[in-house]
Amino acid sequence: MLQYRPPQAFTVDFADSSINYKLLFWVRNPLETFGLGSDLRQAFWTAFDDNGIGIPFPQRQVYPMEWPPSKEQTHWLGSPTQQLQAEADSDSANDLTGETS
């Protein structure tokens, strides 16, 4: 009878959108490794799903820009409320100096 060491799991990395683990397990026949590994990953996926654990995937948006940006394409930083306040402050300052934009 063959004696196998118990499976071992290691936390390898905390990545941008994942926690990476390495699982070590032993098999009698090396040709069974690929199929068994696939079965284990499927079991993890099912266990995560059954327990409400989701895997986040990054979502990125790309906006084309010209360089240098025109005044119409310049984006305000901050929340929309801060943007409106900045515009109002700018208009108030212009009203006091008599300048127009």
N, CA and C atoms as an extended XYZ file, in Angstrom:
303
Properties=species:S:1:pos:R:3:atomname:S:1:resname:S:1:resid:I:1 pbc="F F F"
N         0.844       -1.182        0.000 N   MET     1
C         0.000        0.000        0.000 CA  MET     1
C         0.892        1.249        0.000 C   MET     1
N         0.586        2.195       -0.895 N   LEU     2
C         1.350        3.441       -0.987 CA  LEU     2
C         0.887        4.421        0.078 C   LEU     2
N         1.850        5.100        0.658 N   GLN     3
C         1.538        6.147        1.632 CA  GLN     3
C         1.787        7.501        0.970 C   GLN     3
N         0.799        8.371        0.998 N   TYR     4
C         0.926        9.706        0.414 CA  TYR     4
C         0.918       10.746        1.521 C   TYR     4
N         1.711       11.771        1.316 N   ARG     5
C         1.638       12.909        2.220 CA  ARG     5
C         0.301       13.600        1.999 C   ARG     5
N        -0.252       14.235        3.025 N   PRO     6
C        -1.527       14.949        2.815 CA  PRO     6
C        -1.322       16.146        1.876 C   PRO     6
N        -2.376       16.543        1.187 N   PRO     7
C        -2.273       17.739        0.317 CA  PRO     7
C        -1.872       18.956        1.152 C   PRO     7
N        -1.189       19.888        0.504 N   GLN     8
C        -0.774       21.121        1.167 CA  GLN     8
C        -1.213       22.310        0.314 C   GLN     8
N        -1.660       23.358        0.988 N   ALA     9
C        -2.054       24.585        0.297 CA  ALA     9
C        -1.211       25.732        0.829 C   ALA     9
N        -0.731       26.580       -0.082 N   PHE    10
C         0.107       27.717        0.267 CA  PHE    10
C        -0.458       28.985       -0.357 C   PHE    10
N        -0.468       30.076        0.410 N   THR    11
C        -0.801       31.382       -0.155 CA  THR    11
C         0.471       31.906       -0.805 C   THR    11
N         0.407       32.171       -2.108 N   VAL    12
C         1.588       32.553       -2.871 CA  VAL    12
C         1.685       34.064       -3.056 C   VAL    12
N         0.536       34.736       -3.315 N   ASP    13
C         0.601       36.150       -3.665 CA  ASP    13
C        -0.750       36.817       -3.451 C   ASP    13
N        -0.718       38.087       -3.035 N   PHE    14
C        -1.899       38.936       -3.027 CA  PHE    14
C        -1.774       39.822       -4.266 C   PHE    14
N        -2.474       39.473       -5.317 N   ALA    15
C        -2.375       40.185       -6.588 CA  ALA    15
C        -3.451       41.272       -6.665 C   ALA    15
N        -3.503       41.987       -7.802 N   ASP    16
C        -4.455       43.093       -7.973 CA  ASP    16
C        -5.902       42.655       -7.780 C   ASP    16
N        -6.274       41.534       -8.379 N   SER    17
C        -7.666       41.098       -8.321 CA  SER    17
C        -7.794       39.652       -7.883 C   SER    17
N        -6.838       39.165       -7.118 N   SER    18
C        -6.900       37.768       -6.697 CA  SER    18
C        -5.970       37.518       -5.521 C   SER    18
N        -6.201       36.400       -4.886 N   ILE    19
C        -5.244       35.829       -3.948 CA  ILE    19
C        -4.813       34.526       -4.598 C   ILE    19
N        -3.527       34.383       -4.846 N   ASN    20
C        -3.022       33.212       -5.561 CA  ASN    20
C        -2.539       32.156       -4.572 C   ASN    20
N        -2.992       30.934       -4.802 N   TYR    21
C        -2.628       29.803       -3.967 CA  TYR    21
C        -1.906       28.758       -4.807 C   TYR    21
N        -1.130       27.944       -4.132 N   LYS    22
C        -0.520       26.778       -4.767 CA  LYS    22
C        -0.968       25.578       -3.947 C   LYS    22
N        -1.501       24.560       -4.632 N   LEU    23
C        -1.961       23.346       -3.985 CA  LEU    23
C        -1.059       22.207       -4.436 C   LEU    23
N        -0.461       21.530       -3.483 N   LEU    24
C         0.375       20.375       -3.791 CA  LEU    24
C        -0.356       19.105       -3.380 C   LEU    24
N        -0.399       18.133       -4.292 N   PHE    25
C        -1.035       16.858       -4.007 CA  PHE    25
C        -0.250       15.759       -4.716 C   PHE    25
N        -0.411       14.560       -4.252 N   TRP    26
C         0.341       13.440       -4.804 CA  TRP    26
C        -0.617       12.476       -5.489 C   TRP    26
N        -0.153       11.890       -6.580 N   VAL    27
C        -0.949       10.921       -7.332 CA  VAL    27
C        -0.103        9.671       -7.572 C   VAL    27
N        -0.766        8.562       -7.758 N   ARG    28
C        -0.088        7.302       -8.021 CA  ARG    28
C         0.517        7.293       -9.412 C   ARG    28
N        -0.251        7.793      -10.385 N   ASN    29
C         0.175        7.767      -11.782 CA  ASN    29
C         0.317        9.208      -12.276 C   ASN    29
N         1.516        9.637      -12.692 N   PRO    30
C         1.703       11.023      -13.146 CA  PRO    30
C         0.793       11.413      -14.308 C   PRO    30
N         0.321       10.457      -15.066 N   LEU    31
C        -0.577       10.771      -16.183 CA  LEU    31
C        -1.956       11.221      -15.704 C   LEU    31
N        -2.268       10.993      -14.429 N   GLU    32
C        -3.561       11.408      -13.869 CA  GLU    32
C        -3.530       12.839      -13.332 C   GLU    32
N        -2.353       13.460      -13.300 N   THR    33
C        -2.196       14.766      -12.664 CA  THR    33
C        -3.066       15.836      -13.296 C   THR    33
N        -3.069       15.910      -14.635 N   PHE    34
C        -3.829       16.976      -15.314 CA  PHE    34
C        -5.322       16.855      -15.026 C   PHE    34
N        -5.869       15.671      -15.161 N   GLY    35
C        -7.302       15.468      -14.911 CA  GLY    35
C        -7.682       15.719      -13.468 C   GLY    35
N        -6.842       15.235      -12.533 N   LEU    36
C        -7.127       15.454      -11.124 CA  LEU    36
C        -7.045       16.934      -10.767 C   LEU    36
N        -6.043       17.640      -11.311 N   GLY    37
C        -5.932       19.084      -11.076 CA  GLY    37
C        -7.167       19.823      -11.576 C   GLY    37
N        -7.662       19.429      -12.749 N   SER    38
C        -8.873       20.044      -13.299 CA  SER    38
C       -10.070       19.774      -12.390 C   SER    38
N       -10.188       18.541      -11.915 N   ASP    39
C       -11.292       18.196      -11.008 CA  ASP    39
C       -11.229       19.022       -9.720 C   ASP    39
N       -10.020       19.216       -9.194 N   LEU    40
C        -9.870       20.010       -7.975 CA  LEU    40
C       -10.253       21.469       -8.202 C   LEU    40
N        -9.815       22.048       -9.322 N   ARG    41
C       -10.184       23.448       -9.612 CA  ARG    41
C       -11.691       23.593       -9.777 C   ARG    41
N       -12.337       22.619      -10.407 N   GLN    42
C       -13.791       22.652      -10.554 CA  GLN    42
C       -14.469       22.553       -9.186 C   GLN    42
N       -13.928       21.725       -8.294 N   ALA    43
C       -14.492       21.596       -6.942 CA  ALA    43
C       -14.355       22.909       -6.177 C   ALA    43
N       -13.212       23.595       -6.326 N   PHE    44
C       -13.051       24.902       -5.690 CA  PHE    44
C       -14.074       25.894       -6.227 C   PHE    44
N       -14.215       25.939       -7.555 N   TRP    45
C       -15.161       26.868       -8.194 CA  TRP    45
C       -16.570       26.634       -7.664 C   TRP    45
N       -16.959       25.364       -7.585 N   THR    46
C       -18.295       25.019       -7.095 CA  THR    46
C       -18.447       25.398       -5.621 C   THR    46
N       -17.431       25.121       -4.817 N   ALA    47
C       -17.492       25.471       -3.388 CA  ALA    47
C       -17.584       26.983       -3.205 C   ALA    47
N       -16.823       27.753       -3.982 N   PHE    48
C       -16.919       29.209       -3.908 CA  PHE    48
C       -18.334       29.658       -4.266 C   PHE    48
N       -18.857       29.139       -5.368 N   ASP    49
C       -20.199       29.520       -5.819 CA  ASP    49
C       -21.255       29.155       -4.774 C   ASP    49
N       -21.141       27.959       -4.202 N   ASP    50
C       -22.109       27.511       -3.189 CA  ASP    50
C       -22.079       28.391       -1.943 C   ASP    50
N       -20.951       29.017       -1.666 N   ASN    51
C       -20.799       29.847       -0.467 CA  ASN    51
C       -20.838       31.340       -0.754 C   ASN    51
N       -21.264       31.708       -1.970 N   GLY    52
C       -21.424       33.128       -2.309 CA  GLY    52
C       -20.113       33.876       -2.450 C   GLY    52
N       -19.039       33.175       -2.767 N   ILE    53
C       -17.735       33.822       -2.938 CA  ILE    53
C       -17.528       34.104       -4.419 C   ILE    53
N       -17.383       35.367       -4.773 N   GLY    54
C       -17.158       35.752       -6.165 CA  GLY    54
C       -15.698       36.087       -6.394 C   GLY    54
N       -15.280       35.997       -7.624 N   ILE    55
C       -13.917       36.356       -7.991 CA  ILE    55
C       -13.981       37.663       -8.767 C   ILE    55
N       -13.360       38.728       -8.239 N   PRO    56
C       -13.416       40.013       -8.935 CA  PRO    56
C       -12.504       40.023      -10.153 C   PRO    56
N       -12.977       40.629      -11.200 N   PHE    57
C       -12.174       40.796      -12.395 CA  PHE    57
C       -12.059       42.286      -12.669 C   PHE    57
N       -10.872       42.752      -13.031 N   PRO    58
C       -10.707       44.196      -13.250 CA  PRO    58
C       -11.533       44.665      -14.439 C   PRO    58
N       -12.078       45.849      -14.303 N   GLN    59
C       -12.820       46.475      -15.394 CA  GLN    59
C       -12.171       47.827      -15.653 C   GLN    59
N       -11.767       48.035      -16.866 N   ARG    60
C       -11.084       49.281      -17.214 CA  ARG    60
C       -11.807       49.957      -18.362 C   ARG    60
N       -11.795       51.265      -18.312 N   GLN    61
C       -12.348       52.046      -19.405 CA  GLN    61
C       -11.216       52.872      -19.999 C   GLN    61
N       -11.164       52.921      -21.307 N   VAL    62
C       -10.128       53.677      -21.995 CA  VAL    62
C       -10.806       54.809      -22.747 C   VAL    62
N       -10.318       56.017      -22.526 N   TYR    63
C       -10.861       57.189      -23.190 CA  TYR    63
C        -9.805       57.748      -24.139 C   TYR    63
N       -10.120       57.873      -25.421 N   PRO    64
C        -9.139       58.470      -26.341 CA  PRO    64
C        -9.011       59.967      -26.055 C   PRO    64
N        -7.789       60.463      -26.150 N   MET    65
C        -7.541       61.881      -25.888 CA  MET    65
C        -6.620       62.432      -26.973 C   MET    65
N        -6.754       63.723      -27.244 N   GLU    66
C        -5.795       64.378      -28.121 CA  GLU    66
C        -4.761       65.064      -27.226 C   GLU    66
N        -3.580       65.285      -27.760 N   TRP    67
C        -2.550       65.960      -26.973 CA  TRP    67
C        -2.011       67.132      -27.731 C   TRP    67
N        -1.937       68.282      -27.187 N   PRO    68
C        -2.425       68.637      -25.857 CA  PRO    68
C        -3.947       68.732      -25.870 C   PRO    68
N        -4.574       68.498      -24.722 N   PRO    69
C        -6.044       68.529      -24.682 CA  PRO    69
C        -6.575       69.944      -24.874 C   PRO    69
N        -7.682       70.038      -25.575 N   SER    70
C        -8.331       71.338      -25.725 CA  SER    70
C        -9.063       71.667      -24.422 C   SER    70
N        -9.464       72.924      -24.266 N   LYS    71
C       -10.141       73.328      -23.034 CA  LYS    71
C       -11.439       72.538      -22.848 C   LYS    71
N       -12.119       72.207      -23.940 N   GLU    72
C       -13.376       71.461      -23.851 CA  GLU    72
C       -13.140       70.029      -23.372 C   GLU    72
N       -11.939       69.508      -23.605 N   GLN    73
C       -11.663       68.128      -23.210 CA  GLN    73
C       -11.010       68.028      -21.838 C   GLN    73
N       -10.688       69.145      -21.210 N   THR    74
C       -10.069       69.107      -19.893 CA  THR    74
C       -11.104       68.628      -18.892 C   THR    74
N       -10.739       67.658      -18.105 N   HIS    75
C       -11.659       67.077      -17.121 CA  HIS    75
C       -11.341       67.617      -15.738 C   HIS    75
N       -12.395       67.916      -15.004 N   TRP    76
C       -12.237       68.355      -13.624 CA  TRP    76
C       -11.923       67.155      -12.761 C   TRP    76
N       -11.090       67.360      -11.752 N   LEU    77
C       -10.822       66.311      -10.777 CA  LEU    77
C       -11.776       66.485       -9.612 C   LEU    77
N       -12.171       65.395       -8.987 N   GLY    78
C       -13.034       65.464       -7.822 CA  GLY    78
C       -14.455       65.094       -8.162 C   GLY    78
N       -15.307       65.231       -7.170 N   SER    79
C       -16.706       64.843       -7.329 CA  SER    79
C       -17.454       65.907       -8.131 C   SER    79
N       -18.603       65.541       -8.705 N   PRO    80
C       -19.405       66.530       -9.438 CA  PRO    80
C       -19.782       67.728       -8.573 C   PRO    80
N       -20.008       67.525       -7.272 N   THR    81
C       -20.341       68.637       -6.385 CA  THR    81
C       -19.173       69.606       -6.299 C   THR    81
N       -17.941       69.055       -6.171 N   GLN    82
C       -16.768       69.918       -6.124 CA  GLN    82
C       -16.589       70.656       -7.450 C   GLN    82
N       -16.908       69.984       -8.553 N   GLN    83
C       -16.781       70.610       -9.864 CA  GLN    83
C       -17.723       71.800       -9.971 C   GLN    83
N       -18.978       71.608       -9.561 N   LEU    84
C       -19.952       72.695       -9.626 CA  LEU    84
C       -19.523       73.847       -8.717 C   LEU    84
N       -18.992       73.502       -7.521 N   GLN    85
C       -18.550       74.545       -6.602 CA  GLN    85
C       -17.376       75.309       -7.202 C   GLN    85
N       -16.439       74.618       -7.831 N   ALA    86
C       -15.283       75.268       -8.450 CA  ALA    86
C       -15.743       76.210       -9.571 C   ALA    86
N       -16.722       75.752      -10.368 N   GLU    87
C       -17.242       76.603      -11.440 CA  GLU    87
C       -17.949       77.828      -10.852 C   GLU    87
N       -18.718       77.628       -9.775 N   ALA    88
C       -19.424       78.744       -9.152 CA  ALA    88
C       -18.428       79.737       -8.558 C   ALA    88
N       -17.378       79.228       -7.897 N   ASP    89
C       -16.358       80.108       -7.329 CA  ASP    89
C       -15.667       80.905       -8.436 C   ASP    89
N       -15.403       80.249       -9.564 N   SER    90
C       -14.755       80.913      -10.685 CA  SER    90
C       -15.661       82.011      -11.249 C   SER    90
N       -16.960       81.719      -11.382 N   ASP    91
C       -17.914       82.709      -11.892 CA  ASP    91
C       -18.032       83.887      -10.934 C   ASP    91
N       -18.026       83.603       -9.608 N   SER    92
C       -18.122       84.681       -8.607 CA  SER    92
C       -16.901       85.582       -8.686 C   SER    92
N       -15.726       84.989       -8.845 N   ALA    93
C       -14.500       85.772       -8.924 CA  ALA    93
C       -14.524       86.627      -10.184 C   ALA    93
N       -15.022       86.100      -11.274 N   ASN    94
C       -15.117       86.865      -12.520 CA  ASN    94
C       -16.117       88.005      -12.377 C   ASN    94
N       -17.211       87.784      -11.651 N   ASP    95
C       -18.198       88.842      -11.464 CA  ASP    95
C       -17.605       90.002      -10.663 C   ASP    95
N       -16.749       89.689       -9.691 N   LEU    96
C       -16.151       90.743       -8.869 CA  LEU    96
C       -15.128       91.550       -9.643 C   LEU    96
N       -14.412       90.914      -10.569 N   THR    97
C       -13.373       91.629      -11.335 CA  THR    97
C       -13.919       92.183      -12.627 C   THR    97
N       -15.134       91.790      -12.982 N   GLY    98
C       -15.727       92.269      -14.226 CA  GLY    98
C       -15.268       91.489      -15.443 C   GLY    98
N       -14.538       90.381      -15.226 N   GLU    99
C       -14.080       89.565      -16.353 CA  GLU    99
C       -15.172       88.591      -16.753 C   GLU    99
N       -15.144       88.224      -18.020 N   THR   100
C       -16.070       87.195      -18.509 CA  THR   100
C       -15.252       86.077      -19.103 C   THR   100
N       -15.837       84.871      -19.102 N   SER   101
C       -15.100       83.753      -19.673 CA  SER   101
C       -15.487       83.501      -21.097 C   SER   101
